């Protein structure tokens, strides 16, 4: 099923096939209608299942959206193994740019800037997505450490945050164009920071302590 499609759909039965159809329908409804107008009934109709099928697995609209988004974003960013950290970072950054500028990414941004962002379920969904991305970045960093490209103790979470920061700044703050050059620049900045040891475990805490000492002087 294509995102944004509408009209009647054939029943999909039960089990995994039905769950996949419901998740796809949820994303399509989010794109077409936005979070505020998304309903269980609308998702069920688009997915070709009865709404009781949804309630057996998802207790409400919020849990349904969180599950659909978590499943989507669990596969949108790769765990590359290109042979160098630089090209690995470029691959991740390109995938992030593509994901966040696509229909689902734009719909998610809209939802996150609406009342939905204050819901505990949505906040938990964000944490789940980020935790999964950090987990999948770990092998990329481990291989880079083994190759001697970055210091031991380089933190996958800090590396991914640094990589994503320029992209999200353009998306959410400056509204500057986002493209291939954005991904390449983000990878270059992150690689330089990692090589300098700025992204090792404890480096952020040490920097905060230094800043605090400076303020007290």
C-alpha positions in Angstrom: 0.0 0.0 0.0 1.3 3.4 -0.9 1.4 6.2 1.6 -1.3 8.7 0.8 -3.5 6.3 -1.1 -7.2 6.3 -0.5 -10.3 4.4 -1.4 -11.5 0.9 -0.5 -9.1 -1.9 0.2 -9.6 -5.6 0.3 -9.7 -7.4 3.6 -6.3 -8.6 4.7 -7.2 -11.3 7.2 -5.4 -11.6 10.5 -1.9 -12.1 12.0 1.3 -10.5 10.8 -0.2 -9.5 7.4 -3.0 -7.6 9.1 -0.6 -5.9 11.5 1.6 -4.8 8.6 -1.5 -3.4 6.8 -2.6 -1.6 10.0 0.8 0.0 10.5 1.0 1.1 6.8 -2.6 2.5 7.0 -1.7 4.4 10.2 1.3 6.1 8.5 -0.9 6.8 5.4 -3.6 8.4 7.6 -0.9 10.4 9.4 0.3 11.8 6.1 -3.1 12.4 4.7 -5.0 13.7 7.7 -2.4 14.6 10.3 -2.3 13.4 13.9 -5.2 15.5 15.1 -7.7 13.9 12.7 -6.3 10.4 12.7 -8.9 7.9 14.1 -9.0 4.2 14.8 -12.0 3.9 12.5 -10.2 5.6 9.6 -7.1 3.4 10.0 -9.3 0.2 10.1 -11.2 1.2 7.0 -8.0 1.9 5.1 -6.3 -1.3 6.3 -9.3 -3.4 5.4 -9.9 -4.8 8.9 -12.5 -4.3 11.6 -11.7 -1.8 14.3 -12.0 -4.6 16.9 -8.9 -6.1 15.3 -7.0 -2.9 16.2 -8.3 -2.8 19.7 -7.1 -6.3 20.4 -3.5 -5.2 19.9 -3.5 -1.4 20.4 -5.4 0.1 23.3 -5.9 3.5 21.7 -4.8 5.9 18.9 -1.7 7.0 20.7 -0.3 3.5 21.1 -1.1 2.7 17.5 0.7 5.7 16.2 3.8 5.0 18.4 3.9 1.4 17.3 3.6 2.3 13.6 6.3 5.0 13.8 8.6 2.8 15.8 8.4 0.0 13.2 8.9 2.5 10.4 11.9 4.3 11.9 13.5 1.0 13.0 14.3 0.3 9.4 14.8 3.8 7.9 18.4 4.2 9.0 20.9 1.5 7.9 23.8 0.0 9.8 26.4 0.4 7.0 29.7 -1.4 6.8 31.5 0.4 3.9 35.0 -0.1 5.2 35.6 3.4 6.6 33.8 5.5 9.2 33.6 8.5 6.9 31.5 6.6 4.2 29.5 4.9 6.9 28.6 8.3 8.4 27.7 9.6 4.9 25.4 6.6 4.3 23.6 7.1 7.7 23.3 10.9 7.1 21.9 10.4 3.6 19.3 7.9 4.9 18.3 10.4 7.6 17.9 13.2 5.2 15.8 11.0 2.9 13.7 9.8 5.8 13.0 13.1 7.4 12.2 14.9 4.1 9.8 12.1 2.9 6.1 12.1 3.5 6.2 10.2 6.9 9.1 12.3 8.2 7.2 15.5 7.4 4.0 14.2 9.0 6.0 13.2 12.1 7.5 16.7 12.4 4.0 18.2 12.2 2.7 15.9 14.9 5.7 16.6 17.2 5.0 20.3 17.0 1.3 19.8 17.9 -0.4 18.9 21.1 0.6 15.3 20.4 4.2 15.9 21.6 2.9 16.4 25.2 1.4 12.9 25.3 3.4 10.4 27.3 2.9 7.7 24.7 4.3 9.9 21.9 7.3 10.9 24.1 7.9 7.2 24.8 7.8 6.5 21.1 10.5 9.1 20.5 12.7 7.5 23.1 12.2 4.1 21.6 13.1 5.3 18.1 16.2 7.1 19.4 17.3 4.1 21.6 17.0 1.8 18.6 19.1 4.1 16.4 21.8 4.4 19.0 21.9 0.6 19.4 22.3 0.2 15.6 25.1 2.8 15.5 27.1 0.8 18.0 28.6 -1.7 15.5 29.6 1.2 13.2 31.6 2.8 16.0 33.0 -0.5 17.2 34.5 -1.3 13.7 35.9 2.3 13.5 37.6 1.8 16.8 39.1 -1.5 15.7 40.4 0.1 12.5 42.0 2.9 14.6 40.0 5.6 13.0 38.6 7.0 16.3 39.6 6.7 20.0 38.5 3.9 22.2 35.4 4.8 24.2 33.8 6.8 21.4 30.1 6.9 22.3 27.7 5.8 19.6 24.9 7.9 21.0 27.0 11.1 21.0 28.2 10.3 17.5 24.7 9.9 16.1 23.5 13.0 17.9 26.3 15.0 16.4 25.6 13.6 12.9 21.9 14.4 13.2 22.2 17.9 14.7 23.0 19.8 11.4 20.2 18.0 9.6 17.6 18.7 12.3 18.7 22.3 12.6 17.9 22.9 8.9 14.6 21.0 9.2 13.3 22.6 12.4 15.1 26.0 12.8 16.7 27.6 9.8 14.5 26.0 7.0 17.6 26.0 4.8 17.6 23.5 1.9 18.5 20.0 2.7 20.2 17.7 0.3 23.3 15.6 -0.5 25.7 18.4 0.7 23.9 18.5 4.0 24.6 14.8 4.6 28.2 15.1 3.5 28.9 18.1 5.7 27.2 16.5 8.7 29.4 13.4 8.2 32.6 15.5 7.9 31.8 17.5 11.1 31.0 14.3 13.0 34.2 12.5 11.8 36.4 15.5 12.9 34.8 15.6 16.3 35.1 11.8 16.8 38.8 11.8 15.7 39.5 14.6 18.2 38.1 12.6 21.0 35.2 15.0 21.6 32.6 12.2 21.4 34.2 9.7 23.8 32.2 8.5 26.8 32.4 11.1 29.6 33.6 13.8 27.3 30.3 15.7 27.5 30.2 15.5 31.2 33.8 16.7 31.4 33.0 19.7 29.2 30.0 20.6 31.3 32.2 20.5 34.4 34.8 22.7 32.8 32.1 25.2 31.8 30.8 25.2 35.3 34.3 25.9 36.7 34.7 28.7 34.3 31.4 30.3 35.3 32.4 30.2 39.0 35.7 31.9 38.5 
